[in-house]
Amino acid sequence: MRRVTAIIETSSENYSAYIVGVDGVTATGATLDEVKQNLVEAVEELMESCKETGSPVPEELSGEYELNFSHCN
């Protein structure tokens, strides 16, 4: 199974996250758990959108993968 890196950054008010190499998939949350869950949901929404529109799934998210969260700051 391939590991996909998700970066979590801390600001003064919340956390934000994105997936390395995948444009447009971001999330925010008040806690680490919340931002992780929101990022997973953002990926699910992207996959559904690709399916509905016939757009290609980003290579990083095709096939079997797991998100590997890395917390910066």
N, C-alpha and C positions, 0 to 999 in steps of 0.2 A: 504494500500500500504506500502510495506517495504522500509525503508530508508537504503541506502548503503553509507558508509562513503568514501569519496574521500579526500585525504590529498593533499594540495598544499603547497609546500615549496618554499622559496625564496633564490636565490643565488645572487651573485654580478652581474650576467649577464642576468638571466632570471628566469622564474618560472618552476617548475616541479610538476607533479601530479601523484598519483597512487591510486588504490582502495584497501582498507584494505581487506585482505583475498583473493585477486585475483592476482595470479602470472602472470607477463608478460604484464599487461595492464598499460602502463605508457604514459606520454605525457610531452612535454615542450612547452613553448611559451614565447613571449616577454612581454605579458601583462596577467593580470588575466583572462580577457575575452578569449584571445587566448588559454591559457592553458586549460581552461574549455571546450572550443569547441573542441580542439584537443583530450581531454580525451573522450569526447562523441563519436568522430569519431573512436578512438581506440577501444572502446567498440563495436561499430557497425561492425568494421572489425573483431573483435574476434567472434562475433555472426555469421557473414557470413562464416568465416573459419570453425567454428564448424558445421554449416549446410552443407558445402561442403564436409567436411571430415567425417562427422558422429560422430564427437567427442562430448562428453557431454558438455553442457553449465555449467560454474561454478555455483554452488548452489546460490551464492550471486546475480547472474545476471539472474536467472531463474524466470519466472513469472513477476508480476508487481512490479516495484521498482522505486525509484527516487534517483538520486545522491544527497547526502548531502555534499557539499563542506566545508571543514574546512581548514582555512589558518593558517599555522604555520610560525614562525619566525617573 
